Each structure stands twice: as C-alpha cells, then as structure tokens.
C-alpha cells in the first residue's frame, strides 16, 4: 500500500514482516531482520 513503506503500517506499533515484504520470501530471514532494525531506528536506538 502506498505510504506503508519501510515495514510500517498506520496502526501504532504494528509492523509488517513476511514473505510479501521486502526483500521477499525465502528462508534467509532478511525481511524480519530489516523490520527489526527499522523498529529500533524508529524508537531512536541503534545497533
């Protein structure tokens, strides 16, 4: 959906992660890691 970039949704603290999010499906888990990093970034934290 337009405006739902970087794993965010309009619902507070609801983030998307899964095979339909960037970078797609597979067993590598990259989309979950990227979503977690975006969540931390939105809270002002860094790894």
C-alpha distance matrix in Angstrom:
0.0 3.8 6.2 5.6 7.9 11.2 10.6 10.4 9.1 10.6 13.3 16.3 17.2 14.5 13.3 11.6 14.0 14.9 15.2 11.6 11.0 12.8 15.7 15.5 18.0 21.7 24.2 24.1 22.0 20.5 17.0 18.7 20.9 18.3 16.3 19.8 20.7 17.6 18.6 22.2 21.4 19.6 22.8 25.0 26.4 27.1 28.4
3.8 0.0 3.8 5.6 7.2 10.9 11.5 10.9 10.2 11.0 14.4 16.9 18.1 16.1 14.9 13.8 16.3 17.6 18.0 14.5 13.2 14.1 16.9 17.5 20.4 24.0 26.5 26.0 23.8 21.9 18.5 20.3 22.0 19.0 17.3 20.7 20.9 17.6 18.9 22.2 20.8 19.0 22.4 24.2 26.0 26.6 28.2
6.2 3.8 0.0 3.8 5.5 9.1 10.0 8.5 8.1 8.6 12.2 14.1 15.4 14.1 13.0 12.9 15.8 17.8 18.9 15.7 13.7 14.5 17.4 18.5 21.5 24.8 26.9 26.0 23.5 21.5 18.1 19.4 20.7 17.6 15.7 18.7 18.7 15.1 16.2 19.3 17.8 15.6 19.1 20.8 22.8 23.8 25.7
5.6 5.6 3.8 0.0 3.8 6.7 6.5 5.4 5.3 7.3 10.3 12.2 12.8 11.0 9.5 9.1 12.0 14.2 15.6 12.7 10.6 11.8 14.9 15.7 18.4 21.7 23.6 22.8 20.1 18.4 14.8 15.9 17.5 14.7 12.4 15.5 16.1 12.7 13.5 17.0 16.0 14.1 17.3 19.5 21.0 22.0 23.5
7.9 7.2 5.5 3.8 0.0 3.8 5.5 6.0 8.0 10.4 13.1 14.3 14.2 12.7 10.3 9.7 11.7 13.9 15.0 12.5 9.5 9.6 12.5 14.1 17.2 20.3 22.1 20.9 18.4 16.1 12.9 14.5 15.5 12.2 10.7 14.0 13.8 10.6 12.4 15.5 14.0 12.9 16.5 18.0 19.3 19.7 21.1
11.2 10.9 9.1 6.7 3.8 0.0 3.8 5.6 9.0 11.9 13.8 14.2 13.1 12.0 8.9 8.7 10.0 12.6 14.2 12.5 9.0 8.5 11.1 13.2 16.1 18.7 20.1 18.4 15.8 13.2 10.3 11.6 12.0 8.6 7.4 10.5 10.1 7.0 9.3 12.2 10.9 10.4 14.0 15.3 16.1 16.2 17.4
10.6 11.5 10.0 6.5 5.5 3.8 0.0 3.8 6.8 10.4 11.5 12.2 10.7 8.8 5.5 4.9 6.7 9.7 12.0 10.5 7.3 8.4 11.1 12.3 14.5 17.2 18.4 17.3 14.2 12.5 9.0 9.6 11.1 8.5 5.9 9.2 10.2 7.5 8.5 12.1 11.9 11.1 14.0 16.2 16.7 17.2 18.1
10.4 10.9 8.5 5.4 6.0 5.6 3.8 0.0 3.8 6.9 8.2 8.8 8.2 6.9 5.0 6.4 9.5 12.7 15.2 13.4 10.7 12.0 14.9 15.9 18.1 20.9 21.9 20.9 17.7 16.1 12.7 12.7 14.0 11.6 8.6 11.0 11.9 8.6 8.5 12.1 11.9 9.8 12.7 15.2 16.5 17.8 19.3
9.1 10.2 8.1 5.3 8.0 9.0 6.8 3.8 0.0 3.8 5.3 7.4 8.1 6.1 6.0 7.2 10.9 13.7 16.2 14.0 12.1 14.3 17.2 17.6 19.5 22.5 23.8 23.3 20.0 19.0 15.3 15.1 17.1 15.0 11.7 14.0 15.4 12.3 11.6 15.2 15.2 12.7 15.1 18.0 19.5 21.2 22.8
10.6 11.0 8.6 7.3 10.4 11.9 10.4 6.9 3.8 0.0 3.8 6.3 8.7 7.8 9.2 10.9 14.6 17.4 19.8 17.4 15.8 17.9 20.9 21.3 23.2 26.3 27.5 27.0 23.8 22.7 19.1 18.8 20.5 18.5 15.2 17.1 18.3 14.9 13.9 17.3 17.0 13.9 16.0 18.9 21.0 23.1 25.1
13.3 14.4 12.2 10.3 13.1 13.8 11.5 8.2 5.3 3.8 0.0 3.8 6.3 5.5 8.3 10.6 14.3 17.1 20.0 18.2 16.8 19.2 22.1 22.2 23.6 26.4 27.2 26.9 23.4 22.9 19.4 18.4 20.3 18.9 15.2 16.5 18.3 15.4 13.5 16.8 17.3 14.2 15.5 18.9 20.7 23.0 24.9
16.3 16.9 14.1 12.2 14.3 14.2 12.2 8.8 7.4 6.3 3.8 0.0 3.8 5.6 8.5 11.8 15.1 18.4 21.6 20.2 18.4 20.4 23.1 23.6 25.0 27.5 27.9 27.3 23.6 23.0 19.7 18.3 19.6 18.4 14.8 15.2 16.8 14.1 11.6 14.4 15.1 11.8 12.4 15.9 17.8 20.5 22.6
17.2 18.1 15.4 12.8 14.2 13.1 10.7 8.2 8.1 8.7 6.3 3.8 0.0 3.8 6.3 10.0 12.7 16.2 19.7 18.9 16.8 18.7 21.1 21.8 22.9 25.0 25.0 24.3 20.5 20.1 17.1 15.1 16.4 15.6 11.9 11.9 13.8 11.7 8.7 11.5 12.9 10.2 10.4 14.2 15.3 17.9 19.5
14.5 16.1 14.1 11.0 12.7 12.0 8.8 6.9 6.1 7.8 5.5 5.6 3.8 0.0 3.8 6.8 9.9 13.1 16.5 15.5 13.9 16.3 18.8 18.9 19.9 22.2 22.6 22.2 18.6 18.4 15.1 13.4 15.5 14.7 10.9 11.7 14.2 12.1 9.7 13.2 14.6 12.3 13.3 16.9 17.7 19.7 20.9
13.3 14.9 13.0 9.5 10.3 8.9 5.5 5.0 6.0 9.2 8.3 8.5 6.3 3.8 0.0 3.8 6.7 10.2 13.5 12.7 10.6 12.7 15.1 15.5 16.7 19.0 19.5 18.8 15.3 14.8 11.4 10.1 12.1 11.1 7.3 8.9 11.3 9.3 7.8 11.5 12.8 11.2 12.9 16.0 16.5 17.8 18.7
11.6 13.8 12.9 9.1 9.7 8.7 4.9 6.4 7.2 10.9 10.6 11.8 10.0 6.8 3.8 0.0 3.8 6.8 9.9 8.9 7.2 9.9 12.3 12.1 13.2 15.8 16.7 16.5 13.2 12.9 9.2 8.7 11.5 10.5 7.3 9.9 12.4 10.7 10.3 14.0 15.0 14.0 16.1 18.9 19.1 19.8 20.2
14.0 16.3 15.8 12.0 11.7 10.0 6.7 9.5 10.9 14.6 14.3 15.1 12.7 9.9 6.7 3.8 0.0 3.8 7.2 7.7 6.0 8.4 10.1 9.6 10.1 12.4 13.0 12.8 9.5 9.6 6.1 5.6 9.0 8.7 6.3 8.9 11.7 11.0 11.2 14.3 15.7 15.6 17.5 20.0 19.4 19.5 19.2
14.9 17.6 17.8 14.2 13.9 12.6 9.7 12.7 13.7 17.4 17.1 18.4 16.2 13.1 10.2 6.8 3.8 0.0 3.8 5.5 5.6 8.3 9.3 7.5 7.0 9.4 10.5 11.2 8.6 9.5 6.5 7.0 10.6 10.8 9.4 11.9 14.6 14.3 14.8 17.7 19.1 19.2 21.2 23.5 22.8 22.5 21.8
15.2 18.0 18.9 15.6 15.0 14.2 12.0 15.2 16.2 19.8 20.0 21.6 19.7 16.5 13.5 9.9 7.2 3.8 0.0 3.8 5.5 7.7 7.9 4.9 3.9 7.1 9.4 10.6 9.2 9.9 7.7 9.4 12.6 12.6 12.1 14.9 17.0 16.8 17.9 20.7 21.7 22.0 24.3 26.4 25.6 25.0 24.1
11.6 14.5 15.7 12.7 12.5 12.5 10.5 13.4 14.0 17.4 18.2 20.2 18.9 15.5 12.7 8.9 7.7 5.5 3.8 0.0 3.8 6.8 8.2 5.6 6.7 10.4 13.0 13.8 12.3 12.1 9.2 11.3 14.4 13.4 12.5 15.8 17.6 16.6 17.8 21.0 21.5 21.4 24.0 26.2 25.9 25.6 25.2
11.0 13.2 13.7 10.6 9.5 9.0 7.3 10.7 12.1 15.8 16.8 18.4 16.8 13.9 10.6 7.2 6.0 5.6 5.5 3.8 0.0 3.8 6.1 5.5 7.9 11.2 13.4 13.1 11.1 10.0 6.6 9.1 11.6 10.0 9.2 12.8 14.2 13.0 14.6 17.7 17.9 17.9 20.7 22.7 22.5 22.1 21.9
12.8 14.1 14.5 11.8 9.6 8.5 8.4 12.0 14.3 17.9 19.2 20.4 18.7 16.3 12.7 9.9 8.4 8.3 7.7 6.8 3.8 0.0 3.1 4.9 8.3 11.1 13.3 12.2 10.8 8.5 5.9 9.4 10.8 8.6 9.2 12.8 13.2 12.3 14.8 17.3 17.1 17.7 20.7 22.1 21.7 20.7 20.4
15.7 16.9 17.4 14.9 12.5 11.1 11.1 14.9 17.2 20.9 22.1 23.1 21.1 18.8 15.1 12.3 10.1 9.3 7.9 8.2 6.1 3.1 0.0 3.8 7.0 9.1 11.4 10.0 9.5 7.1 5.9 9.7 10.7 9.1 10.6 13.8 14.1 13.9 16.5 18.7 18.5 19.7 22.5 23.6 22.8 21.4 20.6
15.5 17.5 18.5 15.7 14.1 13.2 12.3 15.9 17.6 21.3 22.2 23.6 21.8 18.9 15.5 12.1 9.6 7.5 4.9 5.6 5.5 4.9 3.8 0.0 3.8 6.8 9.8 9.8 9.4 8.5 7.1 10.3 12.4 11.5 12.3 15.4 16.5 16.3 18.4 20.8 21.2 22.0 24.6 26.1 25.3 24.2 23.3
18.0 20.4 21.5 18.4 17.2 16.1 14.5 18.1 19.5 23.2 23.6 25.0 22.9 19.9 16.7 13.2 10.1 7.0 3.9 6.7 7.9 8.3 7.0 3.8 0.0 3.7 7.0 8.2 8.3 9.0 8.2 10.5 13.0 13.2 13.8 16.4 18.0 18.4 19.9 22.3 23.2 24.0 26.3 28.0 26.9 25.8 24.5
21.7 24.0 24.8 21.7 20.3 18.7 17.2 20.9 22.5 26.3 26.4 27.5 25.0 22.2 19.0 15.8 12.4 9.4 7.1 10.4 11.2 11.1 9.1 6.8 3.7 0.0 3.8 5.7 7.2 8.7 9.4 11.2 13.1 14.2 15.3 17.2 18.8 19.9 21.4 23.3 24.4 25.8 27.7 29.2 27.7 26.2 24.4
24.2 26.5 26.9 23.6 22.1 20.1 18.4 21.9 23.8 27.5 27.2 27.9 25.0 22.6 19.5 16.7 13.0 10.5 9.4 13.0 13.4 13.3 11.4 9.8 7.0 3.8 0.0 3.8 5.7 8.4 10.0 10.6 12.2 14.2 15.4 16.5 18.3 20.0 21.1 22.6 24.2 25.8 27.3 28.8 26.8 25.3 23.1
24.1 26.0 26.0 22.8 20.9 18.4 17.3 20.9 23.3 27.0 26.9 27.3 24.3 22.2 18.8 16.5 12.8 11.2 10.6 13.8 13.1 12.2 10.0 9.8 8.2 5.7 3.8 0.0 3.8 5.5 8.3 9.2 9.6 11.6 13.5 14.5 15.6 17.6 19.2 20.3 21.6 23.6 25.1 26.2 24.1 22.2 19.9
22.0 23.8 23.5 20.1 18.4 15.8 14.2 17.7 20.0 23.8 23.4 23.6 20.5 18.6 15.3 13.2 9.5 8.6 9.2 12.3 11.1 10.8 9.5 9.4 8.3 7.2 5.7 3.8 0.0 3.8 5.6 5.5 6.5 8.8 10.2 10.9 12.7 14.6 15.7 17.0 18.6 20.3 21.7 23.1 21.1 19.7 17.6
20.5 21.9 21.5 18.4 16.1 13.2 12.5 16.1 19.0 22.7 22.9 23.0 20.1 18.4 14.8 12.9 9.6 9.5 9.9 12.1 10.0 8.5 7.1 8.5 9.0 8.7 8.4 5.5 3.8 0.0 3.8 5.4 5.1 6.1 8.5 9.9 10.6 12.3 14.2 15.4 16.4 18.3 20.1 21.1 19.3 17.6 15.8
17.0 18.5 18.1 14.8 12.9 10.3 9.0 12.7 15.3 19.1 19.4 19.7 17.1 15.1 11.4 9.2 6.1 6.5 7.7 9.2 6.6 5.9 5.9 7.1 8.2 9.4 10.0 8.3 5.6 3.8 0.0 3.8 5.4 5.1 6.0 8.5 9.8 10.5 12.2 14.3 15.1 16.4 18.5 20.0 18.7 17.7 16.6
18.7 20.3 19.4 15.9 14.5 11.6 9.6 12.7 15.1 18.8 18.4 18.3 15.1 13.4 10.1 8.7 5.6 7.0 9.4 11.3 9.1 9.4 9.7 10.3 10.5 11.2 10.6 9.2 5.5 5.4 3.8 0.0 3.8 5.5 5.1 6.1 8.6 9.9 10.5 12.4 14.1 15.3 16.8 18.6 17.0 16.3 15.1
20.9 22.0 20.7 17.5 15.5 12.0 11.1 14.0 17.1 20.5 20.3 19.6 16.4 15.5 12.1 11.5 9.0 10.6 12.6 14.4 11.6 10.8 10.7 12.4 13.0 13.1 12.2 9.6 6.5 5.1 5.4 3.8 0.0 3.8 5.4 5.1 6.2 8.7 9.9 10.7 12.2 14.3 15.5 16.7 14.7 13.3 11.7
18.3 19.0 17.6 14.7 12.2 8.6 8.5 11.6 15.0 18.5 18.9 18.4 15.6 14.7 11.1 10.5 8.7 10.8 12.6 13.4 10.0 8.6 9.1 11.5 13.2 14.2 14.2 11.6 8.8 6.1 5.1 5.5 3.8 0.0 3.8 5.4 5.1 6.2 8.6 9.9 10.4 12.3 14.4 15.3 14.0 12.7 12.0
16.3 17.3 15.7 12.4 10.7 7.4 5.9 8.6 11.7 15.2 15.2 14.8 11.9 10.9 7.3 7.3 6.3 9.4 12.1 12.5 9.2 9.2 10.6 12.3 13.8 15.3 15.4 13.5 10.2 8.5 6.0 5.1 5.4 3.8 0.0 3.8 5.4 5.1 6.2 8.7 9.7 10.5 12.6 14.4 13.6 13.3 13.3
19.8 20.7 18.7 15.5 14.0 10.5 9.2 11.0 14.0 17.1 16.5 15.2 11.9 11.7 8.9 9.9 8.9 11.9 14.9 15.8 12.8 12.8 13.8 15.4 16.4 17.2 16.5 14.5 10.9 9.9 8.5 6.1 5.1 5.4 3.8 0.0 3.8 5.4 5.1 6.3 8.6 9.9 10.8 12.6 11.0 10.9 10.5
20.7 20.9 18.7 16.1 13.8 10.1 10.2 11.9 15.4 18.3 18.3 16.8 13.8 14.2 11.3 12.4 11.7 14.6 17.0 17.6 14.2 13.2 14.1 16.5 18.0 18.8 18.3 15.6 12.7 10.6 9.8 8.6 6.2 5.1 5.4 3.8 0.0 3.8 5.4 5.1 6.1 8.6 9.9 10.6 8.9 8.0 8.0
17.6 17.6 15.1 12.7 10.6 7.0 7.5 8.6 12.3 14.9 15.4 14.1 11.7 12.1 9.3 10.7 11.0 14.3 16.8 16.6 13.0 12.3 13.9 16.3 18.4 19.9 20.0 17.6 14.6 12.3 10.5 9.9 8.7 6.2 5.1 5.4 3.8 0.0 3.8 5.4 4.9 6.1 8.7 9.8 9.6 9.7 10.9
18.6 18.9 16.2 13.5 12.4 9.3 8.5 8.5 11.6 13.9 13.5 11.6 8.7 9.7 7.8 10.3 11.2 14.8 17.9 17.8 14.6 14.8 16.5 18.4 19.9 21.4 21.1 19.2 15.7 14.2 12.2 10.5 9.9 8.6 6.2 5.1 5.4 3.8 0.0 3.8 5.4 5.1 6.4 8.9 8.7 10.1 11.4
22.2 22.2 19.3 17.0 15.5 12.2 12.1 12.1 15.2 17.3 16.8 14.4 11.5 13.2 11.5 14.0 14.3 17.7 20.7 21.0 17.7 17.3 18.7 20.8 22.3 23.3 22.6 20.3 17.0 15.4 14.3 12.4 10.7 9.9 8.7 6.3 5.1 5.4 3.8 0.0 3.8 5.4 5.1 6.4 5.1 6.5 8.2
21.4 20.8 17.8 16.0 14.0 10.9 11.9 11.9 15.2 17.0 17.3 15.1 12.9 14.6 12.8 15.0 15.7 19.1 21.7 21.5 17.9 17.1 18.5 21.2 23.2 24.4 24.2 21.6 18.6 16.4 15.1 14.1 12.2 10.4 9.7 8.6 6.1 4.9 5.4 3.8 0.0 3.8 5.4 5.1 5.3 6.2 8.9
19.6 19.0 15.6 14.1 12.9 10.4 11.1 9.8 12.7 13.9 14.2 11.8 10.2 12.3 11.2 14.0 15.6 19.2 22.0 21.4 17.9 17.7 19.7 22.0 24.0 25.8 25.8 23.6 20.3 18.3 16.4 15.3 14.3 12.3 10.5 9.9 8.6 6.1 5.1 5.4 3.8 0.0 3.8 5.4 7.5 9.6 12.5
22.8 22.4 19.1 17.3 16.5 14.0 14.0 12.7 15.1 16.0 15.5 12.4 10.4 13.3 12.9 16.1 17.5 21.2 24.3 24.0 20.7 20.7 22.5 24.6 26.3 27.7 27.3 25.1 21.7 20.1 18.5 16.8 15.5 14.4 12.6 10.8 9.9 8.7 6.4 5.1 5.4 3.8 0.0 3.8 5.7 9.0 11.9
25.0 24.2 20.8 19.5 18.0 15.3 16.2 15.2 18.0 18.9 18.9 15.9 14.2 16.9 16.0 18.9 20.0 23.5 26.4 26.2 22.7 22.1 23.6 26.1 28.0 29.2 28.8 26.2 23.1 21.1 20.0 18.6 16.7 15.3 14.4 12.6 10.6 9.8 8.9 6.4 5.1 5.4 3.8 0.0 3.8 6.9 10.4
26.4 26.0 22.8 21.0 19.3 16.1 16.7 16.5 19.5 21.0 20.7 17.8 15.3 17.7 16.5 19.1 19.4 22.8 25.6 25.9 22.5 21.7 22.8 25.3 26.9 27.7 26.8 24.1 21.1 19.3 18.7 17.0 14.7 14.0 13.6 11.0 8.9 9.6 8.7 5.1 5.3 7.5 5.7 3.8 0.0 3.8 7.0
27.1 26.6 23.8 22.0 19.7 16.2 17.2 17.8 21.2 23.1 23.0 20.5 17.9 19.7 17.8 19.8 19.5 22.5 25.0 25.6 22.1 20.7 21.4 24.2 25.8 26.2 25.3 22.2 19.7 17.6 17.7 16.3 13.3 12.7 13.3 10.9 8.0 9.7 10.1 6.5 6.2 9.6 9.0 6.9 3.8 0.0 3.8
28.4 28.2 25.7 23.5 21.1 17.4 18.1 19.3 22.8 25.1 24.9 22.6 19.5 20.9 18.7 20.2 19.2 21.8 24.1 25.2 21.9 20.4 20.6 23.3 24.5 24.4 23.1 19.9 17.6 15.8 16.6 15.1 11.7 12.0 13.3 10.5 8.0 10.9 11.4 8.2 8.9 12.5 11.9 10.4 7.0 3.8 0.0
